[in-house]
Amino acid sequence: MCRRRKVKCDRMRPACGWCTRNSRVCVYKEKRKAVEESERNDQLEVRLGHLDALVQGLRQRVDNHISRHDAHHEVSHSPMSKSPSTHHDRHRSWHVTASPESTRSDMLSEGARSPTIVFDRPFNLTGGVKLPRSFSTNMKTVYEQEINLSTDPDLPPSDLLYVLVDLFFKHINTWFPLLDRKATFGTYFGSTSVSRGDRVVLFAIIATTLRFATDARLTPSAKQKLHNDCKQKVELYALENVNLFSLRALTLLALDVLGTSNELQGQNLLSLLVQNITHLELCMEKSVYFAAPMLPNEALPRRVVLPEPDSWIEDEGRRRLCWMVYVLDRYATLATPYKFILAEEDMKRFLPCRYDLWSNDLPVETRWPNGLDTTKLRLTVNTPENLGSFSYHCEVLGILSRVHNFLAKPLDIYSIQDVRSWQSTFVALEGELSTWLRELPAEYGQISVLCHSDPGARIINWIMLHAAFVVSTIRLNSAAAYPVIQNDVFVPSYSAMQTCLSAVESLRSIVQDVIETSGLSLLGPHFAFSLWTSARLLLVHAATTGCEIDSNVHFFVGTLAEMGRYWEIAANYSAILGRVTEEGRQGDKTLTEMRQYAHELSMLSGSTRLSGLEPTSTRISSANELDYLEIFDFFNYPRSADHGSTAPYEIEQHLLDYDSGRASLGMGVEMPSVESDWLQYETH
């Protein structure tokens, strides 16, 4: 402030001498200035990279023009030539068209004929000359051959390509830190050519990031066409090649698909990823790698396919790749009653380190995730200072995995011993979540303060982390708070109910801060899943207690609709919630009746035949009933038997239990009391 008043300042703190003598408020703004300078530096770096990409593109155009001119001159003076060839510049004629005449077969690049983004200039990996077979021994292998990005007909112009890669690191890589920014930009814009593997990763980056592109050249149809082509190239490459490039590209593509819909295509991609990662032993901390350099690739045994990492940063990159697949599998499977594709016991990896340590190539140790059985593994030093938000995210998802497996087991609510054992395990898992929360770095405990003090991408990953904790809390406590059936032995918990409602309120507060700081576009589908889970919890609470629908449901519906501009799965969540809440408001069916319908449908869908000769039947379900399943089946606990093993007579017995009074549907009942809360008793 003295600088603004143009007076001499002695820099005393907390108040300088001039302000003290003149009774003025003393304010230091150096920190804010530093933040502004840092933001300006980031903007200048992006602009400089953009200009560099343009210069490289122009330089390549000049080189191409000279080479075409020389070739034209030679051809026109050749007695064998009949007519000169005509070529057009790639960037001038960039357009999105595909026809049977324009598609090409590039055996070295893709291995199959497929529609692609086509430019007038033909594309050839060997510079336009097909070498005879006798030269193949002196050439690089297919996997090592380099491709010139500026003349690649399957990619957009260099300036647009730079924008798309920059958008990826702004909107996705902050909370899905698979790639290093400096290394990635160095690979694609620091040289004129890349390998086939790097090229397919670039296709995956484009396919995942196009949802954020606003360039006028990318019309909706052009954007959809480019997305489909990039997706197809990644899939073809991944089917023909099992290497780190294909796994990274397939991981990004799985994120794109899972962020679009709940269809089985995402599960298929995850299954392929997990199978390859398991076979390549990427889910374990290997200390010895086998090598057989004298054998051709086709004859190599499976255990020598993956070479030893050539650096620590490469080793950490493999570790992150495995954890990324782990995270995707957890979020994709949580919404189902099925088992995880990547089993918890197969994950024998150290936690990933902080992103800045990895980016700066600083080798550090972390630790095993909490809960991992290390009795047969070598102990390591616990260094929490090397852990970042993604490290803690992986750890809390490990607890959530144990919660999911715990709730997947059948429970006999008529057995006092089984119920007591269940309550004991519940308390242990609740203790794990509480311990994990206490061990978070203190400076990241108040997300609301951080949102307003640092609204940039640096805090987005911590918001995603807290959203994962909310999902874990709701998933565990909802089973004790809102059981779909109950009796004198298995009763709901008042404390668990309040914990669920508090978790939802904390997430609502975080979302409000994110909206006020315009950070919603920086969050991903995992965050949308936390909103979807919280909104459904409020509907379950209303269905169980018979109270009015909480107004926060509408807040979550609107937020999901806004996120649906970028991630289609969020729009689907919003639409389902909107339909169910509107039906409940109109009074066609109460939420209690909807949950009962969902429970009965879930029982029927899991029924199996007792004999192969037993006839089958088809039950036509309405769209409304399927919405009920989407909303309430996540909270359909306890299940009387494993999913898929309930026979029709067991369903009839289940319903007879209600009629006889042995059990009651946990819907439309009174609020549980604090005095009779078993969880309070177990806790103390």
Residue pairs with C-beta under 8 A, 6 or more apart in sequence:
1 19
1 24
1 25
1 26
1 27
1 29
2 8
2 9
2 16
2 18
2 19
3 9
7 18
8 18
9 16
9 17
9 18
10 16
10 17
10 18
12 20
13 28
14 26
15 26
16 26
18 24
19 25
19 26
20 26
39 456
46 166
49 162
49 166
49 185
49 189
50 159
50 162
50 163
50 166
52 189
53 158
53 159
53 161
53 162
53 189
54 158
54 159
56 150
56 158
56 189
56 192
57 91
57 150
57 157
57 158
57 159
60 148
60 150
60 151
60 192
61 89
61 90
61 91
64 89
64 90
64 151
65 89
68 87
71 85
72 84
72 85
75 81
75 84
75 85
76 84
87 120
87 121
88 119
88 120
88 121
89 121
90 119
90 120
90 121
90 150
90 151
90 153
90 157
91 157
91 158
93 119
93 120
93 121
94 119
94 156
94 157
94 217
95 118
95 119
95 222
96 117
96 221
96 222
96 225
96 226
97 118
98 115
98 116
98 117
98 118
98 225
98 229
99 118
102 118
103 113
103 114
103 115
103 116
103 118
104 113
104 116
104 118
104 122
104 123
105 112
105 113
106 123
106 125
108 125
108 142
108 145
108 196
109 125
109 147
109 196
109 199
110 233
110 236
110 237
111 236
111 237
111 240
112 236
114 229
114 232
114 233
114 236
115 228
115 229
115 232
116 153
116 154
116 229
116 233
117 153
117 154
117 155
117 156
117 225
117 226
117 229
118 153
119 153
121 151
121 153
122 128
122 153
123 151
123 152
123 153
123 154
124 130
125 145
125 147
131 139
139 145
140 146
141 297
142 196
143 195
143 196
143 197
143 241
143 243
144 195
145 195
145 196
146 193
146 194
146 195
147 193
147 194
147 195
147 196
147 199
148 192
148 193
149 155
149 158
149 161
149 188
149 192
149 193
149 194
149 199
149 202
150 158
150 192
152 199
154 203
154 229
154 233
155 161
155 202
155 206
156 164
156 206
156 217
156 226
158 189
160 215
160 217
160 218
161 188
161 202
161 206
162 189
163 213
163 215
164 205
164 206
164 209
164 210
164 213
165 184
165 185
165 188
165 189
165 202
165 205
165 209
167 209
167 212
167 213
168 179
168 205
168 208
168 209
169 179
169 181
169 184
170 212
170 457
170 522
171 209
171 212
171 521
171 522
171 566
172 208
172 209
172 255
172 524
173 179
173 181
174 457
174 458
174 460
174 461
174 522
175 390
175 460
175 461
175 464
175 522
175 523
175 524
175 526
175 527
176 255
176 324
176 327
176 524
177 320
177 352
177 355
177 390
177 461
178 248
178 251
178 252
178 320
178 321
178 324
179 201
179 205
179 248
180 313
180 317
180 358
180 359
181 359
182 359
183 313
183 359
187 194
187 198
188 194
188 198
188 202
194 202
195 245
196 237
196 245
197 241
197 243
197 244
197 245
197 246
198 245
200 233
200 234
200 237
200 238
200 245
200 246
200 249
201 245
201 248
201 249
201 252
203 230
203 231
203 233
203 234
203 249
204 230
204 234
204 248
204 249
204 250
204 251
204 252
204 253
204 256
205 252
206 226
206 227
206 230
207 227
207 230
207 231
207 234
207 252
207 253
207 256
208 252
208 253
208 255
208 256
210 218
210 223
210 226
210 227
211 566
211 567
212 521
212 566
213 223
218 226
231 253
231 256
234 249
234 250
234 252
234 253
235 253
237 245
237 246
237 249
238 246
238 247
238 249
238 250
238 253
238 272
242 276
242 279
242 280
242 305
243 306
244 306
244 317
244 318
244 321
246 276
247 273
247 276
247 277
247 280
247 282
247 321
248 321
250 269
250 272
250 273
251 273
251 321
251 324
251 325
251 328
253 269
254 266
254 269
254 270
254 273
254 325
254 328
255 328
255 524
255 525
257 263
257 265
257 266
257 269
258 266
258 328
258 331
258 332
258 525
258 569
259 524
259 525
259 567
259 568
259 569
260 567
260 568
260 569
261 568
261 569
261 572
262 335
262 569
262 572
266 332
267 332
267 341
270 325
270 328
270 329
270 332
270 341
271 341
273 325
273 328
274 325
274 329
274 341
274 342
277 283
277 321
277 322
277 325
277 342
278 342
278 346
279 302
280 305
280 306
281 303
281 306
282 306
282 318
282 321
282 322
283 322
283 342
283 346
283 347
283 348
283 349
284 346
284 348
284 349
285 348
285 349
285 350
289 304
289 306
289 307
289 308
290 301
290 303
290 304
291 304
291 307
291 308
292 300
292 301
292 304
309 315
309 317
309 318
311 361
312 361
312 363
313 358
313 361
316 352
316 353
316 358
317 358
319 349
319 350
319 352
320 352
320 358
320 390
322 347
322 349
323 349
323 351
323 352
323 390
323 394
325 342
326 342
326 347
326 394
326 397
327 393
327 394
327 397
327 526
329 340
329 341
329 342
330 340
330 397
330 400
330 401
331 525
331 526
331 529
333 339
333 340
333 341
333 404
334 400
334 404
334 471
334 475
334 529
335 529
335 634
337 408
337 633
337 639
337 643
338 643
339 405
339 408
340 401
340 404
340 405
344 398
344 401
344 402
344 405
345 373
347 369
347 372
347 398
348 372
348 377
350 365
350 366
350 367
350 368
350 380
351 366
351 367
351 368
351 369
351 387
351 391
351 394
351 395
352 358
352 366
352 388
352 390
352 391
352 394
353 364
353 366
353 386
353 387
353 388
353 391
354 364
354 386
354 387
354 388
354 391
355 388
355 390
356 388
357 364
357 386
364 383
364 386
365 380
365 381
365 383
365 386
366 380
366 383
366 386
366 387
366 391
367 380
367 381
367 382
367 383
367 384
367 387
368 374
368 377
368 380
369 394
369 395
369 398
370 395
370 398
370 399
370 432
370 435
370 436
371 398
371 399
371 402
371 432
372 398
384 439
384 441
388 461
389 444
389 461
389 462
389 464
389 465
390 461
392 436
392 440
392 465
393 461
393 464
393 465
393 468
395 436
396 433
396 436
396 465
396 468
396 469
396 472
397 468
397 472
399 429
399 432
399 433
399 436
399 472
400 468
400 471
400 472
400 475
402 429
402 432
403 429
403 472
403 475
403 476
404 475
406 425
406 426
406 429
407 475
407 476
407 479
407 637
408 642
408 643
410 638
410 639
410 640
410 641
410 642
411 418
411 419
411 422
411 490
411 638
411 639
412 418
412 419
413 419
413 485
413 486
413 487
413 489
413 490
413 638
413 663
414 487
414 489
414 662
415 489
416 489
419 489
419 490
423 678
423 679
423 682
424 682
426 476
426 479
426 480
426 679
426 682
427 679
427 682
427 683
429 476
430 476
430 477
433 469
433 472
433 473
433 476
436 469
437 469
444 450
444 462
444 465
447 459
447 462
447 463
447 466
447 510
447 513
448 509
448 510
448 513
450 459
450 462
451 459
451 463
451 510
451 513
451 514
451 516
451 517
451 519
452 513
452 516
452 517
455 517
455 518
455 519
457 522
460 519
460 522
460 523
463 510
463 514
463 519
463 523
463 527
464 523
464 524
464 526
464 527
466 506
466 507
466 510
467 507
467 510
467 526
467 527
467 530
468 526
468 530
470 503
470 504
470 506
470 507
470 530
470 533
470 534
471 529
471 530
471 533
473 499
473 500
473 503
474 500
474 503
474 504
474 533
474 534
474 537
475 533
477 493
477 496
477 497
477 499
477 500
477 503
478 496
478 500
478 537
478 540
478 635
478 637
479 496
479 635
479 637
479 638
480 492
480 493
480 496
480 679
481 492
481 493
481 496
481 497
481 499
481 500
482 492
482 497
482 500
482 540
482 541
482 544
482 635
482 666
483 490
483 492
483 637
483 638
483 666
484 595
484 599
484 635
484 636
484 637
484 638
484 665
484 666
484 667
485 638
485 640
485 657
485 658
485 663
485 664
485 665
485 666
486 492
486 663
486 664
486 666
486 669
487 662
487 663
487 664
490 638
491 672
491 676
491 678
492 544
492 666
492 669
492 672
493 672
493 677
493 678
493 679
494 671
494 672
494 673
494 674
494 677
494 679
494 680
495 674
495 677
495 679
495 680
495 683
496 679
497 541
497 671
497 672
500 537
500 541
501 537
501 541
503 534
504 534
504 537
504 538
504 552
505 552
507 530
507 531
507 534
508 534
508 552
508 555
508 556
511 531
511 555
511 556
511 559
514 520
514 523
515 559
520 559
520 562
520 563
521 565
521 566
523 563
524 567
525 567
525 569
525 570
527 563
528 560
528 563
528 567
528 569
528 570
528 573
529 573
531 556
531 559
531 560
531 563
531 570
531 573
532 556
532 560
532 570
532 573
532 577
533 634
534 552
534 556
535 552
535 553
535 556
535 557
535 560
535 573
535 577
536 577
536 631
536 632
536 634
536 635
537 635
538 549
538 550
538 552
538 553
538 556
539 549
539 553
539 577
539 580
539 581
539 584
539 591
539 631
539 632
540 595
540 632
540 635
541 547
541 550
542 548
542 549
542 550
542 584
542 591
543 590
543 591
543 592
543 594
543 595
543 632
543 667
543 668
544 592
544 595
544 666
544 667
544 668
544 669
545 668
545 669
545 670
545 671
546 590
546 592
546 668
549 581
549 584
549 585
549 591
553 577
553 581
554 581
556 577
557 574
557 577
557 578
557 581
558 574
560 570
560 571
560 573
560 574
560 577
561 570
561 571
561 574
563 570
563 571
564 570
564 571
564 572
564 573
564 574
565 571
576 627
576 630
576 631
577 631
579 624
579 627
580 591
580 594
580 627
580 628
580 631
583 589
583 594
583 624
584 590
584 591
584 594
589 597
589 624
592 667
592 668
594 628
594 631
594 632
595 628
595 632
595 667
596 665
596 667
597 625
597 628
598 625
598 628
598 629
598 631
598 632
598 633
598 636
599 632
599 636
599 665
601 621
601 625
601 628
601 629
602 629
602 633
602 636
603 646
603 651
603 654
604 619
604 651
606 639
606 641
606 643
606 644
606 645
606 646
607 646
607 647
607 648
607 650
607 651
608 644
608 645
608 646
608 647
609 616
609 647
610 647
640 646
640 650
640 654
641 650
657 663
658 664
658 665
674 680
